[in-house]
């Protein structure tokens, strides 16, 4: 298999283009089997690339004269800014010139571009954002975390199937446990959406459904695929990130509070480093928008080089395992 062709939106994100380009160069220098296409203002990109030594055959520039910012209306920006770094990159994925696109830019524009330009695979009703979140047992997939706040039961059923395929192929989990987020584990609990979705998941033979999951059980790894609509998923994700940051900060503060605690801290420094790395979003790349005809990956707006690099390796893995094709095959069969 040849190199995965990956577009990196060089102008998207709080720290673009410097840290975005640095991440792309580091991925190439660390042996990524990828051909990187940096979209954005050519002169600016060339200036940043001049700082590094790398295999120039692995990185090319696609000049774009426009940018989409967080202040732009997402759908209008995608439709009107035809020569933006994001729109051009999306069109390259649509045409098959690229296998994937990574962007730290406007979430709304990325979601709109994925749906309007790249397009959903046959049989896919909605495309969910699906990040991996750390648990005591490894990682779980949170699906959806921000793309569909008005999801219906049949959408959540598809999310469960997509999530199962993802975890089987990317995380190599056999028969991943699927659960739906609820306010209790009794089948009759929940709002109207959860109550209507539960029997669909229970009857589905394509997934290993284990019932409802309360939010407090998510960090314990009680399920491998966490199904919810985007409003709930986004709240879970943001609380997860904020709580992890707060706890790690409090641990550091406690360790540095006295001479005795500093000695103890020195003894457990390696273990604390491993713990911090587990909660580092950069290590698992970004959130793919599943169910599209090509791969679209959203990374944090404040991404530095490490998350860009990790997302590039994530795209390679995604492409090599053929997750998109497997999702399309499964869901298109149901429409036949």
C-alpha positions as CSV (number, residue, x, y, z in Angstrom):
1,X,0.0,0.0,0.0
2,X,1.3,3.5,-0.9
3,X,1.5,6.5,1.2
4,X,-1.7,7.9,2.6
5,X,-2.4,11.3,1.1
6,X,-3.4,13.7,3.9
7,X,-4.4,17.3,3.6
8,X,-3.4,19.4,6.6
9,X,-5.2,22.8,6.9
10,X,-2.2,25.0,7.6
11,X,-4.3,28.1,8.3
12,X,-6.8,26.6,10.8
13,X,-6.5,26.8,14.6
14,X,-5.2,29.1,17.3
15,X,-1.6,28.3,16.6
16,X,-1.6,28.2,12.8
17,X,0.4,28.0,10.8
18,X,3.6,27.6,13.0
19,X,2.6,24.7,15.1
20,X,0.4,23.0,12.5
21,X,3.3,22.9,10.0
22,X,5.7,21.8,12.7
23,X,3.5,18.8,13.5
24,X,3.3,17.8,9.8
25,X,7.1,18.0,9.5
26,X,7.6,16.0,12.7
27,X,5.3,13.2,11.4
28,X,7.3,13.0,8.2
29,X,10.6,12.9,10.1
30,X,9.3,10.2,12.3
31,X,8.5,7.9,9.4
32,X,4.9,8.5,8.7
33,X,3.8,6.6,5.6
34,X,2.1,9.7,4.3
35,X,2.2,12.4,1.7
36,X,1.3,15.7,3.3
37,X,-0.5,18.5,1.4
38,X,-0.4,21.8,3.3
39,X,-3.3,24.0,2.2
40,X,-3.0,27.8,2.8
41,X,-1.0,30.8,1.8
42,X,2.0,29.5,-0.1
43,X,4.4,32.3,0.9
44,X,3.6,31.9,4.6
45,X,3.9,28.1,4.5
46,X,7.2,28.2,2.6
47,X,8.5,30.6,5.3
48,X,7.6,28.1,8.0
49,X,8.9,25.0,6.2
50,X,12.3,26.8,5.7
51,X,12.9,26.4,9.4
52,X,13.1,22.6,9.1
53,X,15.0,19.8,7.5
54,X,12.8,17.1,6.0
55,X,12.1,14.9,2.9
56,X,10.7,17.5,0.6
57,X,9.1,14.8,-1.6
58,X,6.8,14.0,1.3
59,X,5.3,17.5,1.7
60,X,3.7,19.7,-0.9
61,X,1.9,23.1,-0.8
62,X,-1.5,23.9,-2.2
63,X,-1.8,27.6,-2.4
64,X,-5.1,29.1,-1.2
65,X,-6.0,32.8,-1.0
66,X,-8.8,32.7,1.6
67,X,-9.3,31.6,5.2
68,X,-12.3,30.6,7.2
69,X,-12.4,32.0,10.7
70,X,-14.4,31.2,13.8
71,X,-16.4,34.4,13.2
72,X,-17.7,33.2,9.8
73,X,-21.1,31.6,9.5
74,X,-20.0,27.9,8.8
75,X,-22.3,26.9,5.9
76,X,-22.0,30.3,4.2
77,X,-18.2,30.3,4.5
78,X,-17.9,26.8,3.0
79,X,-20.1,27.9,0.1
80,X,-18.7,31.4,-0.5
81,X,-15.0,31.0,0.3
82,X,-14.2,28.6,-2.4
83,X,-10.4,29.2,-2.2
84,X,-10.1,28.8,1.6
85,X,-7.6,26.3,3.0
86,X,-10.4,24.2,4.4
87,X,-12.7,24.2,1.4
88,X,-9.9,23.4,-1.0
89,X,-8.8,20.6,1.2
90,X,-12.3,19.2,1.5
91,X,-12.7,19.2,-2.3
92,X,-9.4,17.3,-2.7
93,X,-10.8,14.6,-0.4
94,X,-14.0,14.6,-2.4
95,X,-12.2,14.2,-5.8
96,X,-9.9,11.5,-4.5
97,X,-6.8,13.6,-4.7
98,X,-6.4,13.1,-0.9
99,X,-7.5,10.3,1.4
100,X,-8.0,12.5,4.5
101,X,-8.1,16.1,5.8
102,X,-7.1,17.3,9.3
103,X,-8.1,20.7,10.6
104,X,-8.0,22.7,13.8
105,X,-10.2,25.4,12.3
106,X,-13.9,26.3,12.9
107,X,-15.8,23.2,14.1
108,X,-19.0,24.4,12.4
109,X,-17.2,24.8,9.0
110,X,-15.5,21.4,9.3
111,X,-18.8,19.7,10.0
112,X,-20.5,21.7,7.2
113,X,-17.7,20.9,4.8
114,X,-17.7,17.2,5.6
115,X,-21.4,17.0,5.0
116,X,-21.8,19.3,2.0
117,X,-18.5,18.7,0.1
118,X,-17.1,15.3,1.1
119,X,-20.6,13.9,1.5
120,X,-22.1,10.9,3.5
121,X,-21.6,7.4,2.4
122,X,-24.7,5.5,1.0
123,X,-27.0,4.5,3.8
124,X,-25.5,6.9,6.4
125,X,-28.3,9.1,7.8
126,X,-26.0,11.3,10.0
127,X,-22.2,11.6,10.4
128,X,-21.1,11.7,14.1
129,X,-17.9,13.1,15.6
130,X,-16.2,10.4,17.6
131,X,-13.2,11.0,19.9
132,X,-11.5,8.5,22.0
133,X,-11.5,9.2,25.7
134,X,-9.3,7.6,28.4
135,X,-10.7,5.2,31.0
136,X,-9.2,2.9,33.6
137,X,-9.3,0.1,31.0
138,X,-7.9,1.9,28.0
139,X,-10.0,4.1,25.8
140,X,-13.7,4.4,24.9
141,X,-15.3,6.0,21.8
142,X,-17.7,8.8,22.6
143,X,-20.2,9.0,19.7
144,X,-21.6,11.7,19.0
145,X,-19.7,14.6,20.7
146,X,-20.8,17.6,18.7
147,X,-22.3,17.0,15.2
148,X,-25.9,16.1,15.6
149,X,-27.8,17.8,18.5
150,X,-31.2,16.8,17.0
151,X,-30.5,13.1,16.5
152,X,-33.3,10.6,16.3
153,X,-33.3,7.0,17.5
154,X,-32.4,5.6,14.1
155,X,-29.4,7.9,14.0
156,X,-28.1,6.7,17.4
157,X,-28.5,3.1,16.2
158,X,-26.2,3.8,13.3
159,X,-23.8,5.6,15.6
160,X,-23.6,2.4,17.6
161,X,-22.8,0.3,14.5
162,X,-20.2,2.8,13.3
163,X,-18.6,2.9,16.7
164,X,-18.4,-0.9,16.9
165,X,-16.7,-1.1,13.5
166,X,-14.3,1.7,14.5
167,X,-13.3,0.0,17.8
168,X,-12.9,-3.4,16.2
169,X,-10.6,-2.1,13.6
170,X,-8.7,0.8,15.2
171,X,-8.5,-0.3,18.9
172,X,-8.6,-4.1,18.0
173,X,-11.4,-4.8,20.5
174,X,-13.4,-7.9,19.7
175,X,-17.1,-7.5,20.2
176,X,-16.8,-4.0,21.7
177,X,-19.4,-3.3,24.5
178,X,-21.9,-0.7,23.4
179,X,-23.9,1.4,25.9
180,X,-26.2,4.4,25.7
181,X,-25.8,7.3,28.1
182,X,-28.7,7.4,30.6
183,X,-29.6,8.7,34.1
184,X,-30.0,5.2,35.4
185,X,-29.4,1.6,34.3
186,X,-33.0,0.6,34.3
187,X,-34.5,0.1,30.8
188,X,-37.5,2.3,31.5
189,X,-35.4,5.4,32.5
190,X,-34.3,8.3,30.4
191,X,-35.8,11.0,28.1
192,X,-37.9,10.3,25.1
193,X,-34.9,9.8,22.8
194,X,-33.2,7.3,25.1
195,X,-36.4,5.4,25.7
196,X,-37.1,5.1,22.0
197,X,-33.5,4.2,21.1
198,X,-32.9,1.5,23.8
199,X,-35.1,-1.2,22.3
200,X,-33.5,-0.6,18.8
201,X,-30.0,-1.2,20.3
202,X,-31.2,-4.1,22.4
203,X,-32.6,-5.9,19.3
204,X,-29.7,-5.1,17.0
205,X,-27.6,-8.2,16.2
206,X,-24.7,-6.3,14.8
207,X,-23.6,-4.9,18.1
208,X,-22.8,-6.1,21.6
209,X,-25.2,-4.0,23.5
210,X,-24.8,-3.9,27.3
211,X,-27.5,-1.5,28.3
212,X,-27.4,2.0,29.8
213,X,-24.4,3.7,31.2
214,X,-24.4,6.5,33.8
215,X,-21.9,9.2,33.3
216,X,-19.9,8.2,36.5
217,X,-19.3,4.8,35.0
218,X,-17.7,6.1,31.8
219,X,-14.3,6.7,33.3
220,X,-14.3,3.2,34.7
221,X,-14.4,1.7,31.2
222,X,-17.9,0.2,31.6
223,X,-18.4,0.3,27.8
224,X,-16.2,0.6,24.7
225,X,-18.7,2.6,22.7
226,X,-20.6,5.4,24.4
227,X,-23.7,6.3,22.4
228,X,-25.4,9.7,22.8
229,X,-26.7,12.7,20.9
230,X,-24.3,15.6,20.4
231,X,-25.5,17.9,23.2
232,X,-24.9,15.3,25.8
233,X,-21.7,14.0,24.2
234,X,-20.2,17.5,24.1
235,X,-21.0,18.2,27.7
236,X,-19.4,14.9,28.7
237,X,-16.3,15.6,26.6
238,X,-15.8,19.1,27.9
239,X,-16.4,18.1,31.5
240,X,-13.9,15.2,31.0
241,X,-11.2,17.5,29.7
242,X,-11.8,20.2,32.4
243,X,-11.9,17.7,35.2
244,X,-8.7,16.0,34.1
245,X,-6.9,19.3,33.8
246,X,-8.1,20.3,37.3
247,X,-7.2,17.0,39.0
248,X,-3.7,16.9,37.4
249,X,-3.2,20.5,38.5
250,X,-4.3,19.8,42.0
251,X,-2.0,16.7,42.2
252,X,1.0,18.9,41.1
253,X,0.1,21.6,43.6
254,X,-0.1,19.0,46.4
255,X,3.2,17.4,45.4
256,X,4.9,20.8,45.5
257,X,3.3,21.9,48.8
258,X,6.1,20.9,51.1
259,X,9.6,19.5,51.3
260,X,8.3,16.1,52.3
261,X,5.8,15.9,49.5
262,X,8.4,17.0,46.9
263,X,10.5,14.0,48.0
264,X,7.5,11.7,47.5
265,X,6.8,13.4,44.2
266,X,10.3,12.7,43.0
267,X,9.7,9.0,43.8
268,X,6.5,8.8,41.8
269,X,7.5,11.2,39.0
270,X,7.5,8.5,36.3
271,X,4.1,7.2,37.3
272,X,2.6,10.7,37.4
273,X,4.1,11.3,33.9
274,X,2.3,8.2,32.6
275,X,-0.9,9.3,34.2
276,X,-0.6,12.8,32.6
277,X,0.0,11.2,29.2
278,X,-3.1,9.1,29.5
279,X,-5.2,12.2,29.8
280,X,-3.4,14.0,27.0
281,X,-5.7,14.4,24.0
282,X,-2.7,14.9,21.8
283,X,-1.7,11.2,22.0
284,X,-4.9,9.9,20.3
285,X,-5.2,12.4,17.4
286,X,-8.5,14.0,16.8
287,X,-12.2,13.2,16.4
288,X,-13.1,11.7,13.0
289,X,-16.4,12.5,11.4
290,X,-17.5,9.0,10.6
291,X,-19.7,7.8,7.8
292,X,-18.3,10.1,5.1
293,X,-17.0,9.2,1.6
294,X,-13.6,10.4,2.8
295,X,-11.9,10.9,6.2
296,X,-12.3,14.3,7.9
297,X,-10.6,14.7,11.3
298,X,-11.3,17.6,13.7
299,X,-8.5,18.4,16.2
300,X,-8.7,21.0,19.0
301,X,-8.6,24.6,18.0
302,X,-5.6,25.1,20.4
303,X,-3.7,22.1,18.9
304,X,0.1,22.2,19.0
305,X,2.5,20.1,16.9
306,X,2.0,16.9,19.0
307,X,-1.8,16.6,18.2
308,X,-1.2,17.4,14.5
309,X,1.4,14.7,14.4
310,X,-0.8,12.2,16.2
311,X,-3.7,12.9,13.9
312,X,-1.5,12.2,10.9
313,X,-0.7,8.7,12.2
314,X,-4.3,8.3,13.1
315,X,-5.3,9.0,9.5
316,X,-2.8,6.5,8.2
317,X,-4.2,3.8,10.6
318,X,-7.7,4.7,9.6
319,X,-6.9,4.4,5.9
320,X,-4.9,1.2,6.1
321,X,-7.7,-0.6,8.1
322,X,-10.4,0.6,5.7
323,X,-12.8,1.7,8.4
324,X,-14.7,4.1,6.1
325,X,-15.3,1.3,3.5
326,X,-16.4,-1.1,6.2
327,X,-18.9,1.4,7.6
328,X,-20.2,2.2,4.1
329,X,-20.6,-1.5,3.3
330,X,-22.4,-2.4,6.5
331,X,-24.9,0.5,6.3
332,X,-25.5,0.3,2.6
333,X,-26.4,-3.4,3.0
334,X,-29.2,-2.3,5.2
335,X,-30.6,0.0,2.5
336,X,-30.6,-2.8,-0.1
